Amino acid sequence: MVASFPGFRSLIESSPDSVSLINTKGEVLYRSASTARVFGYPPEEVVGQNWLDLIHPEDRGAANAALREMFPVSSGQFQWEARLRHKDGHYVWVENTIANLLAESGVHAIVLYQHDITLRRAAEQERQEHVEELARCNSRLEEFAYTAAHDLREPLRAISVYTELLIQETQQDSRQMMAKFVIDGTTRMSALINDLLSFASTGRHEPPQSVDMESVLAQATENLAASVQASDTTITIDRLPVVRGNEIQLVRLVQNLLSNALKYRRDTPLHIRVSSQRRGLEWIIQIQDNGLGIAVQDHVRVFTPFVRLGGREIPGTGLGLAVCKKIVEGLGGTIWADSEVGAGSTFSFTIMAAEKSLSLSTSA
């Protein structure tokens, strides 16, 4: 049969992949010489057999379905992956491509190309295992950080309390000064532990729900009311949308961004504007200020844990923006900074719009 179509035979025999001709029952009519190299079977051992017999039992259903779907199709091809038994008994992964040439003169068969992808599948499996192991390591690291930070709080609180008592009982200036150093140190350590707890617990998200960003901003600004009033800061909030997320995490996110603007302000009055912009199926939330600004080379670094761009005179542990990044990415979004030194900063993040929410929230 193949000999009656010399051009087709030449194409088959020169292919590095296994090429078979099968009939509508799945019986092998012809198999190329490369079959021996790919599967270990000399072609004559396979001719007359049903090709499905060599397919892994778990993959036969898909292979049989592809064959049935190919019968009424006079053009085009189907492609899928399956395991095929090698002559030595092990299975190799192959990429199957099947085409209907039943009506082709000199062929009158279904053509099946099989390309060995065992190495590719092994690499994909190894890569997936590495990803899963990395996820497990990250989870264990988060658990360790959370536990360690939690366990450190009690002895730190005891140190602070007894040092306060020492200050009250002594009248010697030198001892009071040393005790004050201890109090200042424990205060900074307490802030770091609280931020570590926040960072370690950020990845634990509840299923996303509809959240009104105007309610989120109201809660965040209320939590920062004392700092806003003390710094004579003006916050302007445009109409904001309803999004898909976790309300507690979003309050923490926005509060951290507002707090960052409050810390890195100039001597002039601080103005903060919160706005939103629709982009496809998501919203872009922007928090803009007229503060100190950030150098271009630091736009990415600011989201790295423990990176602080200010001196010790500006309070902080370098975890606030790292927490923001973790929250946003945990909700499937991205966060970035646009800023120039002396010209203020705009922090933007994306978040999915709530279902059926194609317009801004109507809350006042």
C-alpha positions in Angstrom: 0.0 0.0 0.0 2.7 2.5 1.0 4.8 1.4 -2.0 2.1 2.7 -4.3 2.8 6.2 -2.9 6.6 6.5 -3.1 6.8 10.1 -2.0 4.8 9.4 1.1 6.9 6.4 1.9 10.1 8.4 1.5 8.7 11.0 4.0 7.8 8.4 6.5 11.1 6.5 6.4 13.1 9.7 6.8 11.2 10.8 9.9 13.1 10.4 13.2 9.7 9.7 14.9 7.6 6.6 14.7 5.0 6.8 12.0 2.2 4.3 11.6 -0.7 3.7 9.3 -3.8 2.2 11.0 -7.2 1.3 9.8 -10.6 2.4 11.3 -10.4 -0.5 13.8 -7.0 0.6 15.1 -5.1 -2.2 13.5 -1.5 -1.4 12.5 -1.1 -1.7 8.7 2.4 -0.3 8.5 5.0 1.1 10.9 8.2 2.9 10.0 11.7 1.6 10.8 12.2 4.3 13.5 9.7 2.3 15.6 12.6 0.0 16.7 14.6 3.0 17.9 11.8 4.7 19.7 9.9 1.7 21.2 12.2 -1.2 20.7 9.8 -3.1 18.5 10.9 -4.1 15.0 8.1 -2.9 12.6 7.1 -6.4 11.6 6.2 -7.3 15.2 3.7 -4.5 15.5 2.0 -4.8 12.1 -1.4 -6.6 12.5 -1.7 -5.6 16.2 -4.1 -3.1 17.5 -2.1 0.0 18.4 -4.3 0.6 21.5 -2.8 -2.5 23.0 0.5 -0.7 23.5 -1.0 2.3 25.2 -1.0 2.5 29.0 -4.4 1.4 30.3 -5.0 4.8 31.9 -4.4 6.6 28.6 -6.4 4.3 26.2 -9.7 6.1 26.7 -8.3 9.4 25.3 -6.5 7.6 22.5 -9.6 5.7 21.5 -11.7 8.9 21.6 -9.1 10.7 19.4 -9.4 7.9 16.8 -13.2 8.0 16.8 -13.2 11.8 16.4 -10.8 11.5 13.5 -13.0 9.2 11.3 -15.5 11.9 10.0 -12.8 14.5 9.6 -11.3 14.8 6.2 -8.6 17.4 7.1 -6.8 18.7 10.1 -5.3 16.7 13.0 -5.6 15.8 16.6 -2.7 15.8 19.1 -2.4 14.5 22.7 0.1 12.9 25.0 0.1 9.3 26.3 2.3 6.6 27.7 3.3 3.8 25.3 4.8 0.4 26.3 8.4 -0.1 25.3 9.5 -3.7 24.3 11.5 -4.0 27.5 8.3 -3.4 29.6 8.7 0.2 30.8 6.5 3.1 29.5 7.7 6.1 27.5 5.8 9.3 27.1 4.9 10.1 23.5 3.3 13.1 21.8 0.7 11.6 19.4 -0.4 13.4 16.2 -3.2 11.7 14.2 -4.5 12.7 10.7 -7.2 11.2 8.5 -5.8 10.2 5.1 -8.5 7.6 4.4 -9.5 9.4 1.2 -5.9 10.1 0.1 -4.9 8.1 -3.0 -2.3 5.5 -2.3 -2.6 5.8 1.5 -6.2 5.1 2.6 -5.4 5.0 6.2 -5.2 7.0 9.5 -1.6 8.3 9.9 -0.2 8.4 13.4 3.0 10.2 14.3 4.5 9.5 17.7 7.3 11.6 19.1 9.2 10.5 22.3 8.8 13.2 25.0 10.0 11.2 27.9 12.9 13.5 28.8 10.6 16.6 28.5 8.0 15.1 30.8 10.7 14.1 33.3 12.1 17.6 33.3 8.6 19.0 33.8 8.0 16.6 36.6 11.3 17.5 38.2 10.4 21.2 37.9 7.0 20.7 39.4 8.5 18.8 42.3 11.0 21.7 42.9 8.1 24.2 42.9 6.2 22.1 45.4 9.2 21.6 47.6 9.9 25.4 47.5 6.3 26.0 48.5 6.7 23.6 51.4 9.9 25.3 52.5 8.3 28.7 52.3 5.4 27.4 54.4 7.7 25.9 57.0 9.7 29.2 57.1 6.5 31.2 57.6 5.5 28.9 60.4 8.9 29.2 62.0 8.9 33.0 61.8 5.4 33.2 63.2 6.2 30.8 66.1 9.5 32.4 66.9 8.1 35.9 66.8 5.1 34.9 68.9 7.3 33.2 71.5 9.7 36.1 71.8 6.9 38.5 72.8 6.5 37.3 76.4 10.1 37.5 77.6 10.4 40.9 75.8 7.4 42.2 77.6 8.8 41.0 80.9 12.1 42.8 80.3 10.3 46.0 79.5 8.0 45.8 82.6 10.9 45.1 85.0 13.0 47.8 83.5 10.2 50.3 84.0 10.1 49.2 87.7 13.8 49.7 87.9 13.5 53.3 86.6 10.8 54.1 89.1 12.9 52.7 92.1 16.2 54.4 91.2 17.1 58.1 91.4 20.6 57.7 89.9 20.8 59.4 86.5 23.3 56.9 85.1 21.1 54.0 85.9 18.0 55.7 84.6 19.9 56.4 81.3 20.9 52.7 81.0 17.4 51.6 81.7 16.1 54.0 79.1 18.4 52.4 76.5 16.9 49.0 77.5 13.3 50.4 77.1 14.2 51.9 73.7 15.7 48.6 72.6 12.8 46.5 73.7 10.4 49.0 72.0 12.2 48.6 68.7 12.4 44.8 69.1 8.7 44.7 69.9 7.9 46.6 66.7 10.0 44.2 64.7 8.3 41.2 66.2 4.9 42.6 65.5 5.9 43.2 61.9 7.4 39.7 61.6 4.1 38.3 62.9 2.2 40.3 60.3 4.6 39.2 57.5 4.5 35.6 58.5 0.7 35.4 58.7 0.0 37.4 55.5 0.0 34.4 53.2 -2.9 32.8 55.0 -5.9 34.1 53.0 -9.5 33.3 53.4 -11.5 32.7 50.2 -11.9 36.1 48.4 -15.2 37.9 48.9 -16.7 41.2 47.6 -15.1 44.0 49.6 -16.0 47.7 49.3 -12.7 49.6 49.1 -14.4 52.7 50.5 -15.1 50.8 53.7 -11.5 49.6 53.7 -10.2 53.2 53.4 -12.5 54.3 56.2 -11.1 51.6 58.5 -7.5 52.3 57.6 -7.8 56.1 58.1 -9.6 55.6 61.4 -6.7 53.4 62.6 -4.3 56.1 61.7 -6.4 59.1 62.9 -4.0 60.1 65.6 -1.0 60.2 63.2 -2.9 62.0 60.5 -4.1 64.7 62.9 -0.7 65.1 64.5 1.0 65.6 61.2 -1.6 67.9 59.8 -2.1 65.6 56.8 -4.9 65.9 54.2 -6.3 62.7 52.7 -8.5 62.9 49.7 -10.4 59.8 48.7 -12.1 59.5 45.3 -15.0 57.1 44.7 -13.6 53.6 45.1 -14.9 50.2 43.7 -16.0 46.9 45.1 -13.3 44.3 44.6 -12.6 40.6 45.2 -10.4 40.1 48.2 -10.1 39.8 52.0 -11.2 42.8 53.9 -8.8 42.4 56.9 -5.8 42.0 54.5 -6.9 44.9 52.4 -7.2 47.2 55.4 -3.7 46.1 56.5 -2.4 46.8 52.9 -3.9 50.3 52.6 -3.0 51.2 56.2 0.6 50.2 55.5 0.7 52.3 52.4 -0.8 55.3 54.1 1.5 54.9 57.1 4.5 54.8 54.7 3.4 58.2 53.3 3.0 59.6 56.8 6.6 58.5 57.7 8.3 59.7 54.6 6.9 63.2 54.4 8.6 66.5 54.0 8.4 69.6 56.2 5.6 71.0 54.1 1.9 69.8 54.6 1.3 66.3 53.4 -1.4 65.6 50.9 -2.5 62.0 50.1 -4.9 61.1 47.4 -6.5 57.7 47.0 -8.0 56.9 43.6 -8.9 54.0 41.3 -8.9 53.2 37.6 -10.6 50.3 35.8 -8.5 48.0 33.6 -10.3 45.1 32.1 -11.4 42.6 34.7 -9.4 44.4 37.5 -9.0 47.7 39.3 -5.9 49.7 39.8 -5.9 51.4 43.2 -3.5 54.3 43.6 -2.2 56.1 46.7 -0.4 59.3 45.8 1.5 61.6 48.1 3.8 64.7 47.9 6.4 63.4 50.3 10.1 62.7 50.1 9.9 60.5 47.0 12.0 57.5 46.1 15.0 57.2 43.7 14.3 55.3 40.5 16.9 52.6 41.3 15.0 51.9 44.6 11.5 51.4 43.1 11.8 47.6 43.3 14.0 47.4 46.4 11.5 49.0 48.6 9.3 45.9 48.5 12.2 43.7 49.8 11.9 42.6 53.4 14.1 44.7 55.9 15.1 47.2 53.2 14.8 50.7 54.7 15.6 53.9 52.7 15.4 56.3 55.6 17.7 56.8 58.6 17.0 55.8 62.1 15.2 59.0 62.7 12.3 57.5 60.6 10.6 54.7 62.6 10.1 51.3 60.9 11.4 47.8 60.5 11.5 47.6 56.7 8.7 45.1 56.5 5.7 47.3 55.8 6.0 47.4 52.0 7.1 43.7 51.9 3.8 42.9 53.7 1.9 44.9 51.1 3.6 43.0 48.2 2.8 39.7 49.8 -0.9 40.6 50.3 -1.3 41.9 46.8 0.4 38.9 45.2 -1.6 36.6 47.4 -4.8 38.1 45.9 -3.5 37.6 42.4 -2.4 41.2 41.8 0.8 43.2 41.3 2.1 46.3 43.1 4.6 48.9 42.0 5.9 52.4 42.8 6.3 55.5 40.6 8.3 58.2 42.2 11.0 60.8 42.1 13.1 62.2 44.9 11.5 65.4 46.1 8.4 64.9 43.9 6.4 62.5 46.0 5.4 58.9 45.4 2.5 56.9 43.9 2.0 53.3 45.0 -0.4 51.4 42.7 -1.7 47.8 43.0 -4.1 45.8 41.0 -7.0 43.7 42.3 -9.8 41.8 40.6 -13.2 43.5 40.3 -16.1 42.0 42.2 -18.5 39.8 40.2 -21.0 41.9 38.3 -19.2 45.0 39.5 -18.7 47.0 36.3 -18.9 50.4 38.0 -17.8 52.3 41.0 -19.4 51.7 44.4 -22.4 53.9 44.9 -21.6 54.5 48.6 -21.2 58.1 49.5 
